[in-house]
Amino acid sequence: MKRRAFITLLCGAAAWPLAARAQQAAMPVVGFVSAGSSDAPLAAAFRKGLNDAGYVEGQNVTVEYHWLEGQFDRLPALMADLVHRRVFAIATPAGDFATQAAKAATTTIPIVFGVSDDPVKLGLVASLARPGGNLTGINFFASEYNAKRLALLHELVPRAVRVAVLVNPANVPATENTLRAIPEAARVMGLQVQVLKASTKSQIETAFATLVRDRAEALYVAGDVFFTSRRVQLATLAADANLLHRVSLTESESRG
């Protein structure tokens, strides 16, 4: 009897880790996708939102964080993988481009977004009153403030005439919004605009070298998730170029 009881106990103990793994595997998985660099405050805010809704990471939900470091071309493949693995939901808290890629990948998995432009215009929902489909989220209205932000920069430094405008060509929606609004607004204000492009850390450094060489008097940074995640680098370079108090950098999204 003792031998039989020992074998029964041993088999039961061996089954415990299997049961624990099975329980963990059954935990819903949320794919968190940002085209920017790892952003601790953004991740912390996301976890707080989950906690407020009754979800605790590692206890009753698993979150996969994907930081693409400005590599927007990776979005379609990443979304396809998340859909293939049938994640519980996809969160794109800072991204027009990321949300559009998610929408193109699935019509069934819930997508929660944060975008800079009108979600109806972006083709994400049918209407604000009746969005329908599998997407919901918020609009930062950042793209509507492009001209206003330029006007505020002009008010801060009224003597500045030569304004460098930094855009990220990899983030097509954000760049198009900026280049559609800024030139005309600059013309009305009597400003000269020089467009600079950067999609990587080194290209940002190159852009700053160019604006210093060309003696730009102020800098307008287009709303972009990659630029937001590189805000420390941008502030440091602006300080080195004596432009720190002549920079318009948004924390909200045309983000991608």
N, C-alpha and C positions, 0 to 999 in steps of 0.2 A: 504493500500500500504506500509506503514511504517513497519507493522508486517511482511509482505511478504518479503520485502527487507532485513529485519534483519535476517530472517530464511535463505534466500539465502546466505547472507554474512557469517553466522555462518557455514553453510554446506561447503561453499568454504574454510573457514579457517580450518575446521576440515580435509579437504582433503589435505592441504599443507604438514603436516608431513608425511602423507601416500605417497604422491608423492615423497617427499625427501627420504624416506626409500626405495622406489622402485628404485629411481635413484641410491642410494648407493648400493643396492643389485645387480644392473646391472653392477657395476664397476668390471672390470676384477680383478681376484685374482691370485697373484703369490705366490706359496709356496716356501719359502726360507728354505733350510734344511742344517744344519751343525751338524756333530756328536760331535763337541766340545762344550765348554762353551760359554756363551754370549760374543761376541767380538764386542765392539763398533766400532773400526776402520774398521773392515770387513763390518759391517752393513752400516756404513757411506759411504764407497767406493761403495757399492752396490746401495745405494740411489742416489749417484752422477751419477753413470752410467745410472740409470733410468732417472734422470733429463736431462742428456745430450741427451737422446733419446726422450725427450718430455713427460716423465711420471713423475707426481708428486704424491708422496704417500699421500693418503687421498683425493686427488682431482680427478684424473682420473685412479688411480690404488690402489689396496689394497695389502699389503704385509703381509703374515703370516710368522713370524719368528719362526723356530723350532730349538732350541739348545738342543741336546741330551745328553750333559755332558758325552760323551764317551760311551753311551749305544747303541752300534751298533746293538744289537739285536732288538731294537725298529724300525729300518729302514723299514723292509717289511710292518709292520702294518701301519706305518705312510704314506708310499707311497700309499698303498692301499686306505687309507682314502682320500688322496688328489685326487686320480684318481676317486674315487667314487663320490666326490663332484665336479668333472669336473672343476678343477682350470684351469686358462688360461695358465699357464706355471709353470714348476718346475725348480728352480735354485739350483744347488749343487756346489757352487763356490769353495769348498775346500774338494773334496772327491771322491776318487776312489770307495770306498765301497758304498757311498750314491748314486753315479751315476749309479752303477750297479744295485742297488735296485730299482732305479727309472725306469731304462730301462726294468727291469723284470716286472714292474707293468703296463706299458703302451707302446703302439706303436703309439699312436696318439697325446697325449699331448706333446707340445714342451718341451725339456729338455735342459737347458744351463748349462754346466759343467766346472769345473776347476779340472784337474786331474794331478797326478804326473808321470804317465806312458804313454806309447804309447796308444792312444785311440783305435787304430786298434788291438793291442795285447790284450787290455782289453775287446775286443768284443763290443765296443760301436758304432763304425762306420765301414762301409765297406772298406773305404780307405780315405786317407787324401785329395786326389784330388776330389773324389766323395763320400762324407760321406753317403749320402742317409738317409733314415729313419727320425726320429724325434729328433735327438740329434745333438748339435753343442757346441763348446766350445774351451778351450785352454789346452795345456799341459805344465806343469811347468818343465818337464824333471828331476824332483827331484830324481827319482829312479835311473837315470843313473849316478848320482853324488855321490852315496854312497861311493865307493872306493876313489873318489877324495876328499870328505870331510874328510875321515879318514886320507888321506895323508896330507891334510892341517893341521889337528890336530897334526899329528906327526911332521910336520915342526915347528909348534908353540911351542911344548914341546918335543924336540927330545930325552930327557932323560927319558921320561915316557915310561914304558914298559907294565905295567898292565893297560889295558883299559877296563872299564865297558861299556857295550852296552845296553842301555835301549830301550826296544821294548814294544809295546802294543799288546798283543795277541788277543784282541778283534778286532783289525784292521788287519784282515788276509792278505790282499794284501800288506800292508806296511811292516808287519813283515816278510812275505815271501821274499820280495825284499831285505830287509836288511840282513836277515840271509843267503841269497844266495850269496851276494856280499862281506860282511864284513870278514868272516873267512879267505877266500883265500887272500884277500888284506892284512889282518893282518899278515898272515903267511909270505908273501913276505917281509913285513916291519920288521919282527922279533918281532911282538907285541903279547902279551898274552891277549886273549879276555875272558871276563866274561859276559855272557848274563844275564840281569836282566829284569824282566817282571812287568808291572804295567798297570792297566786299570782304576784305580780310584785315587783320591787324596790321600787317606790313603796308597794305595799300592806304590805310588811314594815316600812317606815318608819312607816306609819300605825298598824300593829299595836303598834309600840313606843311610839308617842305615847299610845295608849290604855292600855297597861299601866302607863306612868308616871303618867298621869292618875288611874288607878284604884288606884294604889299596890300593884301586884303585888309580892310579896316574893321570888318565884322564877319562873323560866321553863322550861317543858318544850317543847322543839322536836321535833315529830314527825319520825320518819325519813322523809326525802323527798329525792330526787336534786336537786331545785331548791334546797332549803334547804342541802344539803351544798355545792353549788356556790357558794352565797352565804354561806359560813361566815365569811369575813372581814367582810362587812357585818354579820352577826349579832353577831360578837364585838365589833366597834366600837360598835354601838348598845348592846350589853349593858354595855360599859365606861362609855359616856356615861350610862347609866341606873343605874350602880352595881350592876349585876346580874352582872358578869362571872364571879364565883365562885358564882353561884346559877343556873346555866344547865345544862340537860341537853341536849346536842346530839350526836346519833349520827353517826359517819362511815359507818356501814353503811346498808343500804338497807331501807326500806319504800319504796324510792326511786322507783319509778315506771318 
